[in-house]
């Protein structure tokens, strides 16, 4: 039997045992700086670009074993409330943004598969991932740290830090590992309920009775052009808080601004690299999806422009001329 002696062994053999993960986490030296209790050792991003968001580790409580109700019982939702919706096979679930903005992470199961639903209210980005890495189910929580104004998750098993938008562990024993993204739709409750009338809905019965889910602590932030935290790349071609659908295909990144797509009534057929893509945009419900030539969902995320540009400085913009300073 092989016994791991540190994080390098874990990365080299990609063992599927939790023992290796734990030993790797314990092997970090105390000589490296700590942020919110995390050892920051040779991260994949500049160490000084990782910053505290305010709350301590777990100060924003992730949800575990979440409770769901039927669509008919979700009377706490209005038609225009935003939700993150996931549909796999005959299973559909909706995660209201008003709940996600207070928890940012939901550890859940869909069709007997562990998943994690993440939301960063600072970037407006909702992304779902498989929670399985190297055949081990990980439990995700909120570190209280940010990179490019985006939430850094961490997993309980190894204390690796994960960048939500880059989908990758940037620090810790699993550094360099990518999460598998699960397609979701960022839309409003009216739209999702009409598409999936049998959907289950994340309940406000979260076990945190002191949290008021009717209050939006980010309302003023959403309606201003101001950022609360620094980003590595600032791109002025679009207003910071404009909604875009960001799509990555074979290393190419492209943003589809909602303001540009609103002028186009038909689905958008485009080319990213050598791949043909179709963008379906719903102006009424302010939602969009990217599909390949076989109508399969592509990796995409709906978010604020500034966040997409921060993580993809070389991104092109649909409907924007090359070299334009404003689109």
C-alpha positions as CSV (number, residue, x, y, z in Angstrom):
1,X,0.0,0.0,0.0
2,X,1.2,3.5,-0.8
3,X,1.1,6.1,1.9
4,X,1.1,9.8,0.8
5,X,3.6,12.0,2.6
6,X,2.4,15.4,1.3
7,X,0.4,17.4,-1.2
8,X,2.8,16.7,-4.1
9,X,2.1,12.9,-3.7
10,X,-1.6,13.6,-3.7
11,X,-1.3,15.6,-7.0
12,X,1.0,13.1,-8.6
13,X,-0.9,9.8,-8.1
14,X,-4.4,11.4,-7.9
15,X,-5.3,8.8,-5.2
16,X,-9.0,8.5,-4.5
17,X,-8.7,8.2,-0.8
18,X,-9.7,10.9,1.6
19,X,-6.6,9.9,3.7
20,X,-4.3,11.3,1.0
21,X,-6.4,14.5,0.9
22,X,-6.1,15.0,4.6
23,X,-2.4,14.2,4.8
24,X,-1.8,16.6,2.0
25,X,-3.6,19.4,3.8
26,X,-1.7,18.7,7.0
27,X,1.7,18.9,5.2
28,X,1.5,22.6,4.6
29,X,4.2,24.6,6.4
30,X,3.4,27.2,8.9
31,X,5.8,29.6,7.3
32,X,3.2,30.6,4.6
33,X,0.7,33.4,5.3
34,X,-2.8,32.6,6.5
35,X,-6.0,34.3,5.4
36,X,-9.2,33.4,7.3
37,X,-7.3,30.4,8.6
38,X,-6.2,29.2,5.1
39,X,-2.5,28.6,4.4
40,X,-1.7,30.4,1.1
41,X,1.2,28.5,-0.5
42,X,2.2,29.3,-4.1
43,X,-1.4,29.8,-5.4
44,X,-2.2,29.8,-9.1
45,X,-3.1,33.5,-8.8
46,X,-1.0,36.3,-7.3
47,X,-1.2,35.8,-3.5
48,X,-1.8,39.5,-2.9
49,X,-4.9,39.3,-5.2
50,X,-6.6,37.0,-2.7
51,X,-8.4,39.2,-0.2
52,X,-10.8,39.1,2.6
53,X,-14.4,39.8,1.7
54,X,-15.5,40.8,5.2
55,X,-17.1,37.7,6.8
56,X,-14.8,35.1,8.4
57,X,-14.6,31.5,7.2
58,X,-18.1,30.1,7.3
59,X,-19.5,33.5,8.2
60,X,-21.7,33.1,5.2
61,X,-23.3,29.7,6.0
62,X,-23.4,27.1,3.2
63,X,-26.5,24.9,3.0
64,X,-26.4,21.2,3.5
65,X,-29.4,18.7,3.2
66,X,-31.6,21.5,1.8
67,X,-35.3,21.4,2.1
68,X,-37.5,21.7,-1.0
69,X,-41.2,22.5,-1.6
70,X,-43.5,22.1,-4.7
71,X,-44.0,25.0,-7.1
72,X,-47.4,25.5,-5.7
73,X,-46.1,25.9,-2.2
74,X,-43.4,28.4,-3.2
75,X,-45.7,31.3,-2.4
76,X,-42.8,33.3,-1.1
77,X,-41.6,33.9,-4.7
78,X,-42.9,36.6,-7.1
79,X,-42.9,36.0,-10.9
80,X,-39.9,38.3,-11.4
81,X,-37.8,36.8,-8.7
82,X,-34.6,35.4,-10.1
83,X,-33.8,31.7,-9.8
84,X,-31.1,29.3,-10.8
85,X,-32.8,26.3,-12.4
86,X,-31.4,22.9,-13.1
87,X,-33.1,20.1,-15.1
88,X,-31.6,16.7,-15.5
89,X,-33.7,13.9,-16.9
90,X,-37.1,14.1,-15.1
91,X,-35.7,16.1,-12.2
92,X,-36.0,19.9,-12.1
93,X,-35.0,22.1,-9.2
94,X,-35.1,25.9,-8.7
95,X,-32.8,27.8,-6.3
96,X,-34.1,31.3,-5.6
97,X,-31.4,33.9,-5.8
98,X,-32.8,35.7,-2.7
99,X,-31.8,32.6,-0.7
100,X,-28.5,32.0,-2.6
101,X,-27.3,35.6,-2.0
102,X,-27.4,34.8,1.8
103,X,-25.7,31.4,1.6
104,X,-23.7,31.4,-1.8
105,X,-23.3,27.6,-1.6
106,X,-25.9,24.7,-1.6
107,X,-24.7,21.2,-1.3
108,X,-27.4,19.0,-2.9
109,X,-28.1,15.8,-4.7
110,X,-29.8,15.5,-8.2
111,X,-30.7,12.1,-9.5
112,X,-28.5,10.5,-6.8
113,X,-25.5,12.6,-7.9
114,X,-23.8,15.1,-5.5
115,X,-23.8,18.6,-6.8
116,X,-23.0,22.0,-5.6
117,X,-24.9,25.1,-6.6
118,X,-22.9,28.4,-6.2
119,X,-23.8,32.0,-6.4
120,X,-21.7,35.1,-6.1
121,X,-23.8,38.2,-5.5
122,X,-20.8,40.5,-6.2
123,X,-20.5,39.1,-9.7
124,X,-24.1,38.0,-10.3
125,X,-22.7,34.6,-11.3
126,X,-24.6,31.4,-10.7
127,X,-22.8,28.1,-11.5
128,X,-23.5,24.5,-10.7
129,X,-20.8,21.8,-10.5
130,X,-20.5,18.1,-9.9
131,X,-19.2,17.7,-6.3
132,X,-17.2,14.6,-7.2
133,X,-13.5,15.0,-7.6
134,X,-11.3,11.9,-8.1
135,X,-14.3,9.7,-7.2
136,X,-14.6,11.4,-3.8
137,X,-17.7,13.5,-3.0
138,X,-16.6,16.9,-1.6
139,X,-18.5,19.2,0.7
140,X,-18.2,22.9,-0.2
141,X,-18.3,25.9,2.1
142,X,-17.7,29.7,1.9
143,X,-14.1,30.8,2.7
144,X,-14.9,34.5,3.2
145,X,-12.1,35.2,0.6
146,X,-12.4,36.6,-2.8
147,X,-10.4,36.7,-6.0
148,X,-11.4,39.2,-8.7
149,X,-14.4,40.1,-6.6
150,X,-15.6,36.5,-7.0
151,X,-16.3,34.1,-4.1
152,X,-13.6,31.5,-3.3
153,X,-15.2,28.3,-2.1
154,X,-13.4,25.7,-0.1
155,X,-13.9,22.0,0.4
156,X,-14.1,20.5,3.8
157,X,-12.1,17.5,3.0
158,X,-8.8,19.2,1.9
159,X,-9.4,22.9,2.5
160,X,-8.4,23.7,-1.0
161,X,-9.6,27.1,-2.3
162,X,-11.7,27.1,-5.4
163,X,-12.4,30.0,-7.7
164,X,-16.0,29.9,-8.8
165,X,-15.8,31.6,-12.2
166,X,-12.5,29.9,-13.2
167,X,-13.9,26.6,-11.9
168,X,-10.5,25.6,-10.5
169,X,-8.7,25.0,-7.2
170,X,-6.2,27.8,-6.9
171,X,-4.6,26.8,-3.6
172,X,-4.3,23.7,-1.5
173,X,-3.8,20.0,-2.1
174,X,-6.1,20.0,-5.1
175,X,-4.6,23.0,-6.8
176,X,-5.0,22.9,-10.5
177,X,-8.0,20.6,-10.4
178,X,-11.0,21.7,-12.4
179,X,-14.7,21.2,-11.4
180,X,-17.1,19.8,-14.0
181,X,-19.8,22.4,-14.7
182,X,-23.5,21.4,-14.8
183,X,-25.8,23.4,-17.2
184,X,-28.3,25.7,-15.4
185,X,-30.6,28.5,-16.4
186,X,-30.5,31.9,-14.7
187,X,-34.0,33.2,-15.2
188,X,-37.0,34.4,-13.3
189,X,-39.6,32.3,-11.4
190,X,-42.4,32.8,-14.0
191,X,-40.2,31.4,-16.8
192,X,-38.9,28.4,-14.8
193,X,-42.3,27.5,-13.4
194,X,-43.8,27.6,-16.9
195,X,-41.0,25.4,-18.3
196,X,-41.1,22.9,-15.4
197,X,-44.4,23.0,-13.5
198,X,-43.4,20.0,-11.4
199,X,-40.1,21.6,-10.3
200,X,-39.1,21.5,-6.7
201,X,-38.0,24.8,-5.1
202,X,-35.4,25.4,-2.4
203,X,-37.4,26.4,0.7
204,X,-36.7,29.4,3.0
205,X,-36.8,26.8,5.8
206,X,-33.0,26.6,5.8
207,X,-32.4,26.2,9.5
208,X,-31.4,29.9,9.8
209,X,-34.6,31.6,11.2
210,X,-32.7,34.8,11.9
211,X,-32.1,35.5,8.1
212,X,-34.7,37.6,6.4
213,X,-34.9,36.4,2.8
214,X,-37.2,39.3,1.8
215,X,-34.4,41.7,2.3
216,X,-31.8,42.2,-0.4
217,X,-28.5,43.4,1.0
218,X,-27.0,43.8,-2.5
219,X,-29.8,46.0,-4.0
220,X,-27.8,49.2,-3.9
221,X,-24.7,47.4,-5.3
222,X,-26.6,45.9,-8.2
223,X,-28.0,49.3,-9.2
224,X,-24.7,51.2,-9.1
225,X,-21.6,51.1,-11.3
226,X,-19.4,50.8,-8.2
227,X,-17.3,47.8,-7.3
228,X,-16.6,46.9,-3.7
229,X,-13.4,44.9,-4.4
230,X,-10.5,45.0,-6.9
231,X,-10.3,43.1,-10.1
232,X,-7.2,42.3,-12.2
233,X,-8.6,43.6,-15.5
234,X,-11.0,46.4,-16.1
235,X,-12.6,46.6,-19.5
236,X,-14.7,49.7,-20.4
237,X,-16.2,48.4,-23.6
238,X,-19.4,47.8,-21.7
239,X,-20.8,49.2,-18.4
240,X,-19.6,47.2,-15.4
241,X,-22.9,45.7,-14.3
242,X,-24.3,44.9,-17.8
243,X,-25.6,41.4,-18.1
244,X,-23.7,39.1,-20.4
245,X,-23.7,35.5,-21.3
246,X,-20.1,34.4,-21.2
247,X,-19.2,31.4,-23.3
248,X,-15.9,29.4,-23.4
249,X,-15.2,27.0,-26.2
250,X,-11.8,25.3,-26.8
251,X,-9.9,28.1,-25.0
252,X,-11.8,30.9,-26.7
253,X,-14.0,33.3,-24.7
254,X,-16.8,35.4,-26.0
255,X,-19.4,37.6,-24.3
256,X,-23.0,38.1,-25.5
257,X,-24.3,41.3,-24.0
258,X,-28.0,41.3,-23.2
259,X,-28.3,44.9,-24.5
260,X,-27.0,43.8,-27.9
261,X,-29.1,40.7,-28.1
262,X,-32.3,42.6,-27.2
263,X,-32.1,44.2,-30.6
264,X,-32.1,40.8,-32.3
265,X,-35.3,38.8,-32.4
266,X,-34.1,35.5,-33.7
267,X,-31.6,33.0,-32.1
268,X,-28.0,34.0,-32.8
269,X,-25.9,31.7,-34.8
270,X,-22.3,32.4,-34.3
271,X,-18.8,31.0,-34.5
272,X,-16.3,30.7,-31.6
273,X,-13.0,29.3,-32.8
274,X,-14.0,26.4,-35.1
275,X,-17.2,25.7,-33.3
276,X,-20.7,26.7,-34.4
277,X,-22.8,28.0,-31.5
278,X,-26.4,29.1,-31.1
279,X,-27.4,31.6,-28.5
280,X,-31.0,31.4,-27.4
281,X,-32.0,34.7,-25.7
282,X,-35.3,35.4,-24.0
283,X,-35.7,39.2,-23.7
284,X,-38.9,39.0,-21.6
285,X,-37.3,36.8,-18.9
286,X,-33.7,38.1,-19.3
287,X,-32.1,34.7,-19.7
288,X,-29.8,33.1,-22.3
289,X,-28.3,29.7,-23.1
290,X,-25.5,28.6,-25.5
291,X,-25.9,25.4,-27.6
292,X,-23.6,23.5,-29.9
293,X,-24.7,22.3,-33.4
294,X,-26.3,19.3,-31.8
295,X,-28.4,21.5,-29.4
296,X,-26.3,20.4,-26.4
297,X,-25.6,23.1,-23.8
298,X,-22.1,24.6,-23.9
299,X,-20.2,25.9,-20.9
300,X,-21.6,29.3,-20.2
301,X,-22.4,31.6,-17.3
302,X,-24.7,34.6,-17.0
303,X,-23.0,37.3,-15.0
304,X,-22.0,41.0,-14.8
305,X,-19.7,42.2,-17.6
306,X,-16.9,43.3,-15.3
307,X,-16.6,39.8,-13.8
308,X,-16.4,38.1,-17.1
309,X,-13.8,40.5,-18.4
310,X,-11.7,40.1,-15.2
311,X,-11.4,36.4,-15.7
312,X,-11.2,36.6,-19.6
313,X,-9.2,39.7,-20.5
314,X,-8.9,38.5,-24.1
315,X,-12.7,38.0,-24.6
316,X,-14.4,39.1,-27.7
317,X,-17.9,40.7,-27.6
318,X,-20.7,39.8,-29.9
319,X,-22.0,42.8,-31.7
320,X,-18.9,44.9,-31.0
321,X,-16.4,45.9,-33.7
322,X,-12.8,44.8,-33.2
323,X,-10.7,47.5,-31.6
324,X,-13.8,49.5,-30.4
325,X,-13.3,51.3,-27.1
326,X,-17.1,51.1,-26.4
327,X,-19.7,48.7,-27.6
